[in-house]
Amino acid sequence: MQPTLEHSHSQEAIHDRLARGPSSNYLRDWIYGGIDGTVTTFAIVAGVVGADLSATVLLLMGFANLLADGFAMAASNYFGTKSERDDYERVLGIERRHIALVPDGEREEIRQIFAAKGFSGDDLDRAVAVITSNPTLWIKTMAAEEYGLAATQRSPVTAALCTFTAFIVCGCIPLITYLASDSLRACVIATGVTFFCVGAVESRRSANGWLRSGAETLLIGMGAAALAFAVGYGLRTFLHLSGS
C-alpha cells in the first residue's frame, strides 16, 4: 500500500503547483490570537472570581478586554508584519543599488554562494550566468541567500484580522460560559477544551501529533489561568485582612 502524500507528483500537478507559487500562511496568527484571547479572558474570569467581585464587574472587564486587548494585539501584529515587508523592500533596494554600482562584486557573491552549495566548474558558471542575467531573480536570490529573507511576504492586514478574529472568538468562550452557568468549573472545562483545540489545530504546522500539541497548549494555558486565580484570591485575602 502506497503511503498518502501531501500532494501529487505527476508532471501536470507539479507544473500547476509551482505556477501558483508559494502561498502565505496565517495559521500562526490564528494560533497567536486564539491562545492569547483565551488566556487573558479566562485570567480575568479567574481573577474576578478569586477576588469575589460581581458579575457586572466581570461583564465590563471581560468585554472591555476582548475589544481593547484584541485590537491592541491585532495592531501589534499588523505593524510587526508590516515591518517584515518593509525590511524586505529595504534589502531589495540595497541589492538593486549594489548590482547597479558593483555588478562584478555582486556576481562574485552569487558565485561563492552557489559554490558553497556544491556547484563547481561549468555547472557553477552556468548557474551564475543564468541568475545574473535576470535582474529580478538576481536581487531576490541575494535577499534569500545573503539575508535569509523569503520572497513570499504576508499581508499585514490579513495577519491582523486573523489575530483579532481568533482573539474574539476564543476569548468569548470563558466569559460566556461563566456568565451563562455561573460556574467556575464549567468555565474551566470550556476553557480547557478551547486550549486543547487551539493546540490541536497548531499541530497542522508542527511535527508533533495533535494530541501532544493540544496537551501542551492545555498545560500552558491552564497554568496561566491558575496563576491569575491565585493572584485574585491573594489580593482578596490581603484586602480582607487589611480591612480587619
C-alpha positions as CSV (number, residue, x, y, z in Angstrom):
1,M,0.0,0.0,0.0
2,Q,1.4,3.3,-1.1
3,P,1.7,6.0,1.6
4,T,-0.5,9.1,1.4
5,L,1.4,12.1,0.4
6,E,0.6,15.8,0.9
7,H,0.4,16.5,-2.8
8,S,0.6,14.8,-6.2
9,H,3.9,14.4,-8.1
10,S,2.6,14.0,-11.6
11,Q,4.1,16.3,-14.2
12,E,0.9,18.3,-14.6
13,A,0.3,18.6,-10.8
14,I,3.9,19.8,-10.2
15,H,3.6,22.3,-13.0
16,D,0.3,23.7,-11.7
17,R,1.6,23.8,-8.1
18,L,4.7,25.6,-9.0
19,A,2.9,28.0,-11.3
20,R,0.7,29.1,-8.4
21,G,3.8,29.9,-6.3
22,P,4.1,29.6,-2.6
23,S,1.1,30.9,-0.6
24,S,1.2,32.9,2.6
25,N,0.2,31.1,5.7
26,Y,-1.7,32.8,8.5
27,L,-2.2,29.9,10.9
28,R,0.3,31.3,13.3
29,D,-1.7,34.5,13.5
30,W,-4.8,32.5,14.4
31,I,-3.0,30.5,17.0
32,Y,-1.4,33.7,18.4
33,G,-4.8,35.4,18.8
34,G,-6.6,32.3,19.9
35,I,-4.3,31.4,22.7
36,D,-3.9,34.9,24.0
37,G,-7.6,35.6,23.8
38,T,-8.4,32.5,25.8
39,V,-5.6,33.1,28.3
40,T,-6.3,36.7,29.0
41,T,-10.1,36.4,29.2
42,F,-10.1,33.4,31.4
43,A,-7.5,35.1,33.5
44,I,-10.0,38.0,34.0
45,V,-12.7,35.5,34.9
46,A,-10.4,33.6,37.3
47,G,-9.2,36.8,38.8
48,V,-12.6,38.3,39.3
49,V,-13.9,35.1,40.9
50,G,-10.8,34.8,43.0
51,A,-11.3,38.3,44.3
52,D,-15.1,37.7,44.8
53,L,-16.2,40.6,42.6
54,S,-19.6,40.9,41.0
55,A,-20.8,39.5,37.7
56,T,-21.3,43.1,36.5
57,V,-17.6,43.8,37.0
58,L,-16.8,40.6,35.2
59,L,-19.0,41.6,32.3
60,L,-17.5,45.0,31.9
61,M,-13.9,43.9,32.3
62,G,-14.3,40.9,30.1
63,F,-15.8,42.6,27.1
64,A,-13.6,45.6,27.5
65,N,-10.6,43.3,27.4
66,L,-11.9,41.4,24.4
67,L,-12.2,44.6,22.3
68,A,-9.3,46.6,23.7
69,D,-6.7,43.8,24.0
70,G,-7.9,42.2,20.8
71,F,-7.4,45.4,18.9
72,A,-4.1,46.0,20.5
73,M,-2.8,42.6,19.6
74,A,-4.1,43.0,16.0
75,A,-2.4,46.4,15.7
76,S,0.9,45.0,17.1
77,N,0.7,42.1,14.6
78,Y,-0.1,44.5,11.8
79,F,3.0,46.7,12.5
80,G,5.2,43.6,13.1
81,T,4.2,42.0,9.8
82,K,4.5,45.4,8.0
83,S,8.0,45.8,9.4
84,E,9.0,42.5,7.9
85,R,7.7,43.6,4.5
86,D,9.4,47.0,4.8
87,D,12.7,45.3,5.7
88,Y,12.4,43.0,2.7
89,E,11.8,46.0,0.4
90,R,14.8,47.8,2.0
91,V,17.0,44.8,1.3
92,L,15.8,44.6,-2.3
93,G,16.7,48.3,-2.7
94,I,20.2,47.7,-1.3
95,E,20.8,44.8,-3.6
96,R,19.4,46.7,-6.6
97,R,21.8,49.6,-5.9
98,H,24.8,47.3,-5.4
99,I,24.1,45.4,-8.6
100,A,24.0,48.7,-10.5
101,L,27.2,50.1,-8.9
102,V,29.4,47.0,-8.4
103,P,27.9,44.2,-10.6
104,D,31.2,42.2,-10.6
105,G,31.2,42.1,-6.8
106,E,27.6,41.0,-6.7
107,R,28.3,38.4,-9.3
108,E,31.1,37.1,-7.2
109,E,28.8,36.8,-4.3
110,I,26.4,34.6,-6.3
111,R,29.4,32.5,-7.4
112,Q,30.5,31.9,-3.8
113,I,27.0,31.3,-2.6
114,F,26.5,28.5,-5.2
115,A,30.0,27.2,-4.8
116,A,29.2,26.6,-1.1
117,K,26.1,24.6,-2.3
118,G,28.3,22.2,-4.2
119,F,28.3,23.8,-7.7
120,S,31.7,23.8,-9.5
121,G,33.2,24.1,-12.9
122,D,30.9,24.6,-15.9
123,D,27.8,24.0,-13.7
124,L,28.8,26.8,-11.4
125,D,29.5,29.1,-14.4
126,R,26.1,28.3,-15.9
127,A,24.2,28.8,-12.6
128,V,25.9,32.2,-12.1
129,A,25.2,33.2,-15.7
130,V,21.5,32.3,-15.6
131,I,20.8,34.0,-12.3
132,T,22.7,37.2,-13.1
133,S,21.1,37.5,-16.5
134,N,17.7,38.3,-14.8
135,P,17.9,41.3,-12.5
136,T,14.8,40.4,-10.6
137,L,15.9,36.9,-10.0
138,W,19.4,38.1,-9.1
139,I,18.1,40.6,-6.5
140,K,15.6,38.1,-4.9
141,T,18.3,35.4,-4.8
142,M,20.6,37.7,-2.9
143,A,17.9,38.7,-0.5
144,A,17.2,35.0,0.2
145,E,20.7,33.7,0.3
146,E,22.6,36.6,1.9
147,Y,19.9,37.9,4.3
148,G,17.7,34.8,4.7
149,L,14.5,36.6,3.6
150,A,11.7,34.8,1.9
151,A,10.2,36.2,-1.2
152,T,6.7,35.3,-0.1
153,Q,5.6,38.2,2.1
154,R,2.5,38.1,4.3
155,S,-0.3,40.7,4.2
156,P,-0.2,42.9,7.4
157,V,-4.0,43.5,7.2
158,T,-4.8,39.8,6.8
159,A,-2.4,38.9,9.7
160,A,-4.1,41.5,11.9
161,L,-7.6,40.4,11.1
162,C,-6.8,36.7,11.7
163,T,-5.3,37.6,15.1
164,F,-8.3,39.8,16.1
165,T,-10.9,37.3,14.9
166,A,-9.3,34.4,16.8
167,F,-8.9,36.6,19.9
168,I,-12.6,37.5,19.9
169,V,-13.9,34.0,19.1
170,C,-11.7,32.1,21.5
171,G,-11.8,34.8,24.2
172,C,-15.6,34.8,24.3
173,I,-15.7,31.2,25.4
174,P,-14.5,31.5,29.0
175,L,-16.6,34.7,29.5
176,I,-19.8,33.5,28.0
177,T,-19.5,30.1,29.7
178,Y,-19.2,31.6,33.1
179,L,-21.9,34.2,32.7
180,A,-24.3,31.6,31.4
181,S,-23.6,28.9,34.0
182,D,-22.3,31.0,37.0
183,S,-20.0,28.1,37.5
184,L,-16.2,28.4,37.5
185,R,-15.9,24.6,37.0
186,A,-17.9,24.8,33.7
187,C,-15.8,27.8,32.7
188,V,-12.6,25.8,33.4
189,I,-13.8,22.9,31.4
190,A,-14.8,25.0,28.4
191,T,-11.5,26.9,28.5
192,G,-9.5,23.7,28.7
193,V,-11.3,22.4,25.7
194,T,-10.6,25.6,23.8
195,F,-6.9,25.4,24.7
196,F,-6.7,21.8,23.6
197,C,-8.5,22.6,20.3
198,V,-6.2,25.5,19.6
199,G,-3.2,23.3,20.2
200,A,-4.6,20.5,18.1
201,V,-5.0,23.0,15.2
202,E,-1.5,24.2,15.7
203,S,-0.2,20.6,15.1
204,R,-1.0,21.1,11.4
205,R,2.2,23.2,11.2
206,S,4.2,21.0,13.5
207,A,5.9,17.6,13.5
208,N,4.1,16.9,16.8
209,G,0.8,15.0,16.8
210,W,-2.5,16.7,17.6
211,L,-2.7,15.0,21.0
212,R,0.7,16.2,22.2
213,S,0.3,19.7,20.8
214,G,-3.2,20.0,22.3
215,A,-1.9,18.8,25.7
216,E,1.0,21.2,25.7
217,T,-1.3,24.2,24.9
218,L,-3.7,23.0,27.6
219,L,-1.0,22.7,30.2
220,I,0.5,26.2,29.5
221,G,-2.9,27.9,29.2
222,M,-4.3,26.4,32.4
223,G,-1.1,27.3,34.2
224,A,-1.6,30.9,33.3
225,A,-5.2,30.7,34.4
226,A,-4.3,29.2,37.7
227,L,-1.7,32.0,38.3
228,A,-4.4,34.6,37.6
229,F,-6.8,32.9,40.1
230,A,-4.1,32.7,42.7
231,V,-3.3,36.5,42.3
232,G,-7.0,37.4,42.6
233,Y,-7.5,35.2,45.6
234,G,-4.4,36.5,47.2
235,L,-5.5,40.1,46.7
236,R,-8.9,39.3,48.1
237,T,-7.3,37.8,51.2
238,F,-4.9,40.7,51.6
239,L,-7.6,43.3,51.3
240,H,-9.8,41.4,53.7
241,L,-7.0,41.2,56.3
242,S,-6.1,44.9,55.8
243,G,-9.7,45.9,56.4
244,S,-10.0,43.8,59.6
